Amino acid sequence: MKKLDKLILRSFIGPFFLTFAVVEFILLTQYMLKYLDELVGKDLGGEIFAELLFYFSLNMAPVALPLAVLLSSLMTFGTLGEHHELTAIKTSGIALPRILMPVFVLVVGVMVGAFFFNNRIVPKANLNAYSLLWDIRQKKPAMNFKEGAFYNGLPGYSIKINEKFNDGRSLRDVMIYDHSKGGANTTVILADSGTMYTEYNDNYLVLELFDGNTYVEQSDGGIRSSTEQYVRQNFEQSKIIFNLSSFSLERTRKEYFADNKMMKNIGQLNVVTDSLRQHREKEVQMFPPNIEPFYAYFKADTGQVKNGFRLLDKQLERELPPISTDVANGAINRARNIKSFIESYMERLNHARREANNYEIEIWRKYTQSAAILIMFLIGAPLGAIIKKGGLGVPVIISIIFFIIMYVLAILGEKWAREGLVSVGLGMWGANIILLPIGLFFLYQARNDSSLLEVDFWRKLMERLRRKKLDSI
């Protein structure tokens, strides 16, 4: 049996690593496309891109593992069935659950490892990834002087270079509008030629101009008129130095991002969740004393507050004397104030509940993403034994279908949990709870050598149903 176990494990491990790499690449590409506009044109360098891709690949791993296990299970046992190896093993008296056992043990190990990875490594990867992404967003695009076009990337200046030489430094026919002091373009610089280079570790850009003129507008008190004049100053050489500190990538302290729920492990998330729920309970208890001042002539009935706030309306059983207009308007305004206060209070409480639910969702996510690995194996392995098709054809289609089902159910459950329509635990575990019976059903069918997915099975089933219908007539 050890040789058989090794054979099955070798058949599984190869497709598993292959499919995991493919799925990771697809998910990472799809995720990075969201930030593509913020990354291009900033001259980040290969190291920054590699660092960002590495951190986000760690973030994608818990999502990629269930799909990789599903697809590799389908491919492995579909190939064994297609080559009649499963039939030969069963003929020797070995049941299907025993055949699945070595891969099952391996998948359980992957599931446990994925949980610890998701709890310890992913929060640190998220902290590094999103802090780096923030710094990239703050970095200005790299300077790109195009011939014959104005460049406005330097604050306070518009620069046009009509000709750039191949050495990357020499320039010809330079025009600069200087509005660094505010207002319109009161200073214009024209130069026949020049050179451009950086100094002090690329922190400063030096623009050295030759044989030019500077035109400075003379206006009366900053007000432009038809009689305005320009003062011309000739120069043989002039230097303009620009500070490029805003064009460099400056790293922000990671501690500033550590409060986000994606950067915390289960222990830290539990602390924040408990704190938020306690804060909400205090807000609920403070409702009666906070609403009491709105009632000038009697106490507000705030007893028996259930499921939030419920003010009990009371009807007077005796006829009231006539009410003056001023009194009526005052009562209406007071009622509107009470309504506005209750609505804002309820909104604040709902926000506190959603925040607490968001942190609790992150707690359960670390469990459900790991458990989904085992669920996908229970679906993929017996289903591969039933369909008896390996390769990347039918298994890919089936994997995509079940992954979409799991993804939609997970998103739906998470939304319901966030809004408090269901408990957070039930909302997060809903997808796995629904898919688990499906996996057990496929396992039962595969154990009994069912032809569930074969055309002849459904043709015979429809024939029997039609015959029963005719007999009943």
C-alpha positions in Angstrom: 0.0 0.0 0.0 2.9 2.4 0.6 3.9 2.2 -3.1 0.3 2.9 -4.1 0.1 5.9 -1.7 3.4 7.3 -3.2 2.0 6.8 -6.7 -1.2 8.7 -5.9 0.7 11.4 -4.1 3.1 11.9 -6.9 0.2 12.1 -9.3 -1.4 14.8 -7.2 1.6 17.0 -6.2 2.6 17.9 -9.7 -0.8 19.2 -10.9 -1.3 20.9 -7.5 1.9 23.1 -7.8 1.1 23.7 -11.4 -2.5 24.8 -10.9 -1.6 26.8 -7.8 1.0 28.8 -9.8 -1.5 29.4 -12.6 -4.3 30.4 -10.3 -2.0 32.6 -8.3 -0.8 34.3 -11.4 -4.3 34.9 -12.7 -5.6 36.3 -9.4 -2.5 38.4 -8.9 -2.8 39.9 -12.4 -6.5 40.7 -11.9 -5.7 42.3 -8.6 -2.8 44.4 -9.8 -4.8 45.7 -12.8 -6.8 47.8 -10.3 -3.7 49.8 -9.4 -2.1 49.8 -12.9 -2.8 53.5 -13.5 -1.1 54.4 -10.2 2.0 52.4 -10.9 3.0 53.3 -14.5 5.0 56.4 -15.3 6.6 56.8 -11.9 10.0 55.2 -12.6 9.7 52.9 -9.6 12.4 50.4 -10.7 12.3 46.6 -10.8 12.9 46.2 -7.0 9.8 48.1 -6.0 7.6 46.2 -8.5 9.1 42.9 -7.3 8.5 43.8 -3.7 4.9 44.8 -4.3 4.2 41.7 -6.4 5.7 39.5 -3.7 3.6 40.9 -0.9 0.4 40.7 -2.9 1.1 37.2 -4.0 1.2 36.2 -0.3 -2.1 38.0 0.1 -3.6 36.0 -2.8 -2.4 32.6 -1.6 -5.4 31.8 0.7 -7.8 32.5 -2.1 -5.8 30.5 -4.7 -5.4 27.4 -2.6 -9.0 26.1 -2.6 -9.3 26.5 -6.4 -5.9 24.9 -6.9 -6.9 21.9 -4.7 -10.2 21.5 -6.6 -8.6 21.6 -10.0 -5.7 19.4 -9.2 -8.0 16.8 -7.5 -10.2 16.7 -10.6 -7.2 16.3 -12.9 -5.4 13.7 -10.7 -8.4 11.3 -10.2 -9.9 12.1 -13.6 -6.6 11.0 -15.2 -6.5 7.8 -13.0 -10.1 7.0 -14.1 -9.4 7.8 -17.7 -6.5 5.4 -17.8 -8.5 2.7 -16.0 -6.0 2.8 -13.1 -8.8 3.4 -10.6 -10.7 0.4 -11.9 -7.7 -1.8 -11.5 -7.1 -0.6 -7.9 -10.7 -1.2 -7.0 -10.6 -4.6 -8.6 -7.8 -5.6 -6.2 -10.3 -5.0 -3.3 -9.3 -1.4 -2.3 -12.2 0.9 -1.6 -12.3 4.5 -3.0 -12.0 6.2 0.4 -8.8 4.3 1.0 -7.5 5.4 -2.4 -8.3 9.0 -1.5 -6.7 8.7 1.9 -3.1 9.8 1.1 -4.2 12.9 -0.7 -6.8 13.6 2.0 -4.1 13.6 4.7 -1.9 15.9 2.5 -4.9 18.3 2.0 -5.6 18.3 5.7 -2.0 19.3 6.3 -2.3 22.0 3.6 -5.5 23.3 5.3 -3.8 23.5 8.7 -0.7 25.2 7.2 -3.0 27.6 5.3 -4.7 28.6 8.5 -1.5 29.5 10.3 -0.2 31.2 7.1 -3.4 33.3 6.9 -3.3 34.2 10.6 0.4 35.1 10.9 2.0 35.8 7.5 -0.8 37.4 5.5 -1.4 40.3 8.0 2.3 41.2 7.8 2.3 40.9 4.0 -0.8 43.2 3.9 0.9 45.7 6.1 4.0 45.8 3.9 1.9 45.8 0.6 -0.5 48.5 1.4 2.0 50.8 3.1 4.2 50.5 0.0 1.2 51.1 -2.2 0.3 54.2 -0.3 3.9 55.6 -0.7 3.7 54.8 -4.5 0.4 56.7 -4.7 2.0 59.8 -3.1 5.0 59.7 -5.5 4.7 62.0 -8.5 5.1 60.6 -12.0 8.6 60.6 -13.4 9.6 63.7 -15.4 9.0 63.2 -19.1 10.0 66.2 -21.2 8.7 65.7 -24.8 9.9 67.8 -27.7 7.7 70.7 -28.6 5.3 70.2 -25.7 4.9 72.0 -22.4 5.7 70.0 -19.2 3.8 71.1 -16.1 5.0 68.6 -13.6 7.3 71.0 -11.7 5.2 73.2 -9.4 5.1 76.8 -10.5 6.7 76.3 -13.9 5.7 75.4 -17.5 8.7 74.2 -19.6 8.9 73.6 -23.3 11.9 72.1 -25.0 11.8 72.1 -28.8 14.8 69.8 -29.3 16.6 67.2 -27.1 19.9 65.6 -28.1 20.8 62.0 -27.8 23.1 62.5 -24.8 20.1 63.1 -22.6 21.5 66.4 -21.3 21.8 68.9 -24.1 18.8 71.0 -25.1 18.0 73.6 -27.8 15.3 76.3 -27.9 14.0 76.3 -24.4 10.9 78.3 -23.2 10.0 78.6 -19.5 6.9 80.3 -18.0 7.5 81.1 -14.3 4.4 81.5 -12.3 5.9 80.2 -9.0 4.9 83.5 -7.3 1.3 83.0 -8.2 -0.9 84.8 -10.7 -0.4 84.7 -14.4 2.8 84.0 -16.3 4.6 87.3 -15.3 8.1 85.9 -16.1 9.1 84.3 -19.3 12.5 82.9 -20.1 13.7 82.1 -23.5 17.1 80.4 -24.1 18.9 79.3 -27.3 20.4 76.2 -25.7 20.9 74.5 -22.3 21.8 71.4 -20.4 19.7 69.4 -17.9 21.1 67.2 -15.1 20.5 66.1 -11.5 22.7 66.5 -8.4 22.9 65.3 -4.8 21.6 61.8 -5.4 18.9 62.9 -7.9 17.3 65.2 -5.3 17.7 68.3 -7.4 17.3 69.1 -11.1 19.6 71.7 -12.6 18.5 73.5 -15.7 21.5 75.5 -17.1 20.6 77.9 -19.9 22.8 79.8 -22.4 22.3 82.8 -24.6 18.8 83.9 -23.6 16.5 86.6 -22.3 14.2 87.0 -19.3 11.0 89.0 -19.7 9.4 90.3 -16.5 6.0 91.9 -16.7 5.6 95.3 -15.1 2.0 95.8 -13.9 0.3 98.4 -11.6 -0.4 96.7 -8.3 -0.8 93.3 -9.9 -3.6 94.5 -12.1 -3.1 93.7 -15.8 -3.9 96.5 -18.3 -3.4 97.4 -21.9 -0.4 99.6 -21.0 1.5 96.8 -19.4 5.2 96.5 -20.2 7.9 93.9 -20.1 11.4 94.4 -18.8 14.0 92.3 -20.8 17.2 91.0 -19.2 19.9 89.4 -21.3 22.0 86.6 -20.0 24.8 84.4 -21.3 24.4 81.7 -18.7 21.7 81.1 -16.1 20.9 78.3 -13.7 17.5 77.2 -12.4 17.4 74.5 -9.6 14.3 72.5 -8.9 13.7 70.4 -5.8 12.8 66.8 -6.7 11.9 65.6 -3.3 8.3 65.1 -4.2 9.4 62.8 -7.1 11.2 60.3 -4.9 9.6 57.4 -3.1 9.6 58.1 0.6 8.6 55.3 2.9 6.0 56.0 5.5 6.2 54.3 8.9 4.2 51.0 8.8 2.8 51.6 12.3 0.4 54.2 10.8 -1.4 51.4 8.8 -1.4 48.8 11.6 -4.9 49.6 12.8 -6.6 48.3 9.7 -8.4 45.0 10.1 -6.4 43.3 7.3 -3.2 43.9 9.2 -4.3 42.0 12.3 -4.2 38.4 13.4 -7.1 36.6 15.2 -6.0 37.7 18.7 -5.8 41.3 17.8 -9.1 41.2 15.9 -10.8 39.7 18.9 -9.6 42.6 21.1 -10.9 45.2 18.7 -14.2 43.4 18.1 -14.9 43.1 21.8 -14.0 46.7 22.3 -16.4 47.8 19.5 -19.3 45.7 20.9 -18.7 47.0 24.4 -18.7 50.6 23.0 -22.0 49.9 21.3 -23.6 48.5 24.4 -22.6 51.6 26.3 -24.2 53.7 23.6 -27.4 51.7 24.0 -27.4 52.2 27.7 -26.9 56.0 27.3 -30.0 56.4 25.1 -32.5 57.1 27.9 -30.5 59.9 29.7 -29.6 61.4 26.3 -33.2 61.6 25.1 -34.6 62.7 28.4 -33.9 66.5 27.9 -36.1 66.5 24.8 -39.2 66.0 27.0 -39.9 69.1 29.0 -43.2 68.1 30.7 -43.0 64.4 31.2 -40.4 61.7 31.2 -39.7 59.7 28.0 -40.9 56.1 28.2 -37.6 54.3 27.5 -38.2 51.2 29.4 -38.1 47.8 27.8 -35.8 48.8 25.0 -35.6 45.7 22.7 -33.6 45.3 19.5 -32.3 48.8 19.5 -34.7 51.6 20.4 -38.5 51.6 20.6 -40.4 54.5 21.9 -44.0 53.6 23.1 -46.6 56.0 21.8 -49.4 56.9 24.3 -52.9 58.1 23.5 -54.7 60.4 25.8 -58.1 59.0 26.7 -59.5 62.4 27.7 -60.4 65.4 25.6 -57.7 68.1 25.6 -58.4 71.8 25.8 -57.7 73.9 22.7 -54.0 74.4 21.9 -52.6 77.8 20.8 -50.6 78.1 17.5 -47.4 78.9 19.4 -47.7 75.8 21.6 -48.5 73.7 18.6 -45.5 74.9 16.6 -43.3 74.4 19.6 -44.5 70.8 20.0 -44.0 70.1 16.3 -40.4 71.5 16.4 -39.7 69.4 19.5 -41.1 66.3 17.8 -38.9 66.9 14.8 -35.8 67.4 17.1 -36.6 64.1 18.8 -37.0 62.3 15.4 -33.7 63.8 14.1 -31.9 62.8 17.3 -33.2 59.2 17.2 -32.3 58.8 13.5 -28.8 60.1 14.1 -28.4 57.9 17.2 -29.6 54.9 15.3 -27.2 55.6 12.4 -24.3 55.8 14.9 -25.3 52.5 16.5 -25.7 50.8 13.1 -22.3 52.1 12.1 -20.8 50.7 15.3 -22.5 47.3 14.7 -21.2 47.2 11.1 -17.6 48.0 12.2 -17.7 45.3 14.8 -19.1 42.9 12.3 -16.4 43.8 9.8 -13.7 42.8 12.3 -15.5 39.6 13.2 -15.8 38.8 9.5 -12.0 38.9 9.2 -11.7 36.5 12.1 -14.0 33.9 10.6 -12.5 34.5 7.1 -9.2 32.9 8.3 -11.1 29.8 9.3 -13.5 29.5 6.3 -10.8 30.1 3.7 -8.8 27.2 5.2 -11.8 24.9 5.5 -12.7 25.6 1.9 -9.5 23.8 0.9 -10.9 20.5 2.4 -14.4 21.2 0.9 -13.0 21.6 -2.6 -11.0 18.4 -2.2 -14.2 16.5 -1.2 -15.9 17.9 -4.3 -13.0 17.5 -6.8 -11.6 14.1 -5.9 -14.8 12.0 -6.2 -16.0 14.1 -9.1 -12.8 13.4 -11.0 -13.3 9.7 -10.3 -16.9 9.9 -11.7 -16.2 11.9 -14.9 -12.9 10.0 -15.7 -11.5 12.9 -17.6 -8.0 14.4 -16.9 -6.1 17.2 -18.5 -7.2 20.9 -18.5 -10.5 20.6 -20.4 -13.5 19.3 -18.5 -11.8 19.7 -15.0 -11.2 23.4 -15.7 -14.8 24.1 -16.6 -16.1 22.2 -13.6 -13.6 23.9 -11.3 -14.6 27.4 -12.5 -18.3 26.5 -12.0 -17.8 25.4 -8.4 -15.4 28.2 -7.6 -17.9 30.8 -8.9 -20.7 29.2 -6.7 -18.4 29.3 -3.7 -17.4 32.9 -4.4 -21.0 34.1 -4.9 -22.2 32.3 -1.7 -19.3 33.7 0.3 -19.9 37.3 -0.9 -23.6 37.0 -0.2 -23.1 35.5 3.3 -20.5 38.2 4.1 -22.9 41.0 3.0 -25.7 39.6 5.1 -23.3 39.2 8.1 -22.1 42.8 7.8 -25.6 44.2 7.7 -26.7 42.0 10.7 -29.3 40.0 8.7 -27.7 36.8 9.9 -25.1 36.1 12.6 -21.5 36.6 11.4 -20.5 33.0 12.0 -23.5 31.7 9.9 -22.9 34.2 7.1 -19.2 33.3 6.8 -19.7 29.6 7.1 -22.7 29.5 4.8 -20.8 28.7 1.6 -18.9 25.8 3.2 -22.1 24.4 4.9 -23.9 24.4 1.5 -21.0 22.9 -0.5 -20.1 20.2 2.1 -23.2 18.0 1.4 -22.5 18.3 -2.3 -19.0 17.0 -1.8 -20.3 14.1 0.4 -22.9 13.3 -2.3 -20.2 13.1 -5.0 -18.1 10.9 -2.6 -21.1 8.5 -2.1 -21.7 8.4 -5.9 -18.1 7.7 -6.7 -17.8 5.0 -4.0 -20.7 3.2 -5.6 -19.3 3.6 -9.1 -22.1 5.8 -10.2 -22.5 6.9 -13.8 -24.1 10.2 -12.6 -22.4 12.4 -15.2 -22.6 10.0 -18.1 -25.1 10.6 -21.0 -26.4 7.0 -20.8 -27.3 7.5 -17.1 -29.6 10.4 -17.9 -31.0 8.8 -21.0 -32.0 5.7 -19.0 -33.4 7.9 -16.2 -35.6 9.9 -18.6 -36.7 6.6 -20.2 -37.7 5.2 -16.9 -39.6 8.4 -15.9 -41.4 8.4 -19.3 -42.3 4.7 -18.9 -43.7 5.3 -15.4 -45.8 8.2 -16.7 -47.2 6.1 -19.4 -48.1 3.3 -17.0 -49.9 5.8 -14.7 -52.0 6.9 -17.6 
